[in-house]
Structures are given as C-alpha cells and as structure tokens.
Amino acid sequence: GTGAVKITPAHDHNDFALGLKHQLPFINIFNDDGSLNHNGAEFQGLMRFDARVAVQKALEEKGLWRGVEDNKGMILGRCSRTGDVVEPIIRPQWWVKCTPLAAPAIKAAEEGQLRIFPNIHREKWFRWLENIQDWCVSRQLWWGHRIPAYYVVLPEEHLETIPNEEDVDRWIVAADEAQAAHLAEQKFGGGCKLLRDPDVLDTWFSSGIFPFSTLGWPNTADPDYNKFYPTDLLETGHDILFFWVARMVMLGMYLTGSLPFKDVFLHPLIRDAQGRKMSKSLGNVVDPLDVVHGITLDEMQQKLYEGNLDQKEIERAKATQRKDFPKGIPACGADGLRFALLSYANHGEAINLDINRIVGYRNFCNKLWNAIKYTLSHITDDFKPQPAANVVTAESSLAERWIMSRLSATIAASNTAYEQLEFGSVTQTIYSFWLYDFCDVFLEISKGAMFLDPSVPENAAKKRRVQQVLLTCVEAGLRLLAPI
C-alpha cells in the first residue's frame, strides 16, 4: 500500500481527536438529510450511498480506481433499531465538565460513605470515575427536557432562528425564561428577545437529578425533600452503574451537598438458560407474569403476534420456544419467582435463568405451606405461646435443643447476609433450615409427640414443649422470609 491513511475529522471520533491534536480543518460534507453539501462539489445533492457509487464511477473513468478490499477491522456504528450506518457529524453541543464532579464521588466510595454491592463492582466504579470524560448533555430529539439555555437577540436584530450557536457570549443559562430575561437585561440592556435552544437534555441527566428533583428541590425546605432525601438504598442493574448511578451521585453531591443514597445494590442481568440475551425475535423472553400464573406453549406462541415481529422472526421465535419450553411454563407463583431471583442475586454480571430452578422453589413454597398447616393444626385453643428465650428448658429433648440451635444459627447467618446485601446467601441459608432441618428432621420427630395420650402428665408436658418449638420455628422462619 501507499501508507496513506484517510482522515475525516468531521465524521469520525478518532479522526476528530487527531484533528484537534494537529489543528486540521474540520470539513463537514453532509446535509442534515444525509445528502452531500457544497463540499461535495460535483456530487452535491447526492445521497451518501448514491454518492459512493458515483465517486467510484468517476475514479474508474479517470483510470484511478484500484479496486475494493474486504473490511479488515474498521468498526462502523449502526443504529440499534434500523441497522443503518450512523454518520458522525459535528454539531455544537452543551457539555458538563465531569472531573470536578467525579472527585467527591470517588472519595465517598473510598471512605465508605457510599457502599457498592456486590464488591466486584467497586473496581469498575473507580476505573470509570478516575478516567472520566466531559459529558455531552444535549440531544437533538423531539422529546425530553428542554435545555434551559436562551440565545439573546439584540433589539437591532430581527432574528427568528439562532444564527451562530457557538457565540457563547450570547447565551444565557437560567432556571426559567423570566430569570433569563432579567440576566439578559443586566448584560445587554433592555429590548432584547430570547430564543430558547431547541435541544433537549440527555435522558441520563434528567435521571441523574431524579432523587431530589421530584421532591421539591431546589426548595430545600420542602417537607418531601427533608423526609425522603437522601434515601438509604438504590437497587438497579450493574449495566447502568456509570450511566445512572454515578451521575446521580455526582449531581446529587454537587447540587445538594449530600449523597442521594448510602448503599447501591447491583443485580445481574437476566439471560436465558443458554446464556443468551433475551430477545423478542429469538423467542426466549420470559414474562414474569407467565412464570407466576403459568402459560401453555400455544399461548406463548400466540403472544408473538401481539408485537411487531415480521413473519420470519415469528417463525424463529416459535422454534426457540418449542425447544426451550416444550410444555410451556408451569405456574410457579410470585413467592417462588421472587425467591428464585434472589437466589441468583450474587452471581456476578449475568443470570442464566432456568425455569426448572423456579419450579423447584415453587415446590419449596408448597413444602412451607404444608409445614405451617401441620404446625397450626396441632396448636390447640388453650395453648399459650412463650417468648423464644424461654423455649429451651432443662426438660427439653436433644431434638428440641438441636432445632433451636439450628434456628439461632440461621437467624444470625441470615441477618448478617441481609446487612451485607448477600441475598443469595440469605435464600440458601433459609432454604436449608426450612427444608433440611425443620421439615426433613424435626417435623418428622414431632409427630410422635403429637399423638401421645394427653391424659398422662408427662406426655402432655412433652407435647406442649414440642408445640412451642414448632410454633417458634415457624414464626421465626416466616419472619426471615418476610423481606422476600
């Protein structure tokens, strides 16, 4: 090759940085509709792909065409919805300088004022914030919060549109138009007109101020603001740690002087049993309501027609559903689904969701139901429950002492796991106690005492002790499950 490298500073992110470094001209060749502008010379007015063909033809006619080679590593940005090639174009934008905002957020995490769970995501937090770039907060969209910036039109000017967006001296940023008019009058004198920037804010900026903007801020005397800000815990997906969480922390600390929350729990992303991202066109999306209530395969496939998939995508989705859910999805109930999802909570960055696992936890819920039903059926009207501290006595049997020790250990381990937001450990600890300690062992042992002749004083006392242990275990076990 010649060693020549194309450089288009106005249409490539890497070339833009190179252009700044070497003070190259930034030549935009596109109109807003994707056609070539006056810089396209003889090709002006042609749409971009038509222009490509025309340029090739012109080179061939001049004998300058050297052929085509396959793409060997160049990355083209594509629209996630249409698949169309995205053309970067230089536009004046509004930016937020983030380095001063990131420093307090880093310090808060270092000093433990802000805790991030699971701990594996702390490194990502520091890596992103220590290498943070300035944030482009303006978007050229039809929807969103308007940029609170106003262009000042002087009295002698007769303008209806903004002529030079880069003339920073003409811009006024204010809370509202009245404040902007007041500031404009102070700076330029009376008789000025204001033109508001048509751009809207990046949705993550609007989301970033959500914790306090919904509570009366900037009126810090608002009762809602004082009652609900800051909060204790934020729970969200790990994939938006930087997009949302970091920006809430940075903006919250800068605009209010305090963290918006103390703890952040980041859950994994849910994928299908094969580890694939859930997609409507693949047919592997699992609707939580279908897991709760159950659904047949025919019903699942009928739902595919309710979306906007084309027939080819529908057939592909049907094939996936027949493979993954040949008998549909059995009803697992809300409790079984919640327990299953929390059991996955500390699995890192992704969950390979297995319906059979949820079915297993549904069966666990059925086991609980039967255990509670058994316990309550043996609690008579004259039974007087005792405080948990008085359950174990000198007369308690080995089995009674054992199950109470297991209950005590389960409570301690569960409370520690709850405090550390280790929900996977919580579910496994509680599951193990209920299923293997209480149901499989002590409940079976208790059946002998329940059918003793109560007319014998010794038998009656033993039955009372067992009743007390059963009820104590059931009540404490349910309290441990209550948050789930």
Summary of the structure (lengths in Angstrom):
residues: 484
radius of gyration: 32.7
end to end distance: 64.4
largest distance: 114.3
contacts: 1277
relative contact order: 0.06
helix: 51%
strand: 10%
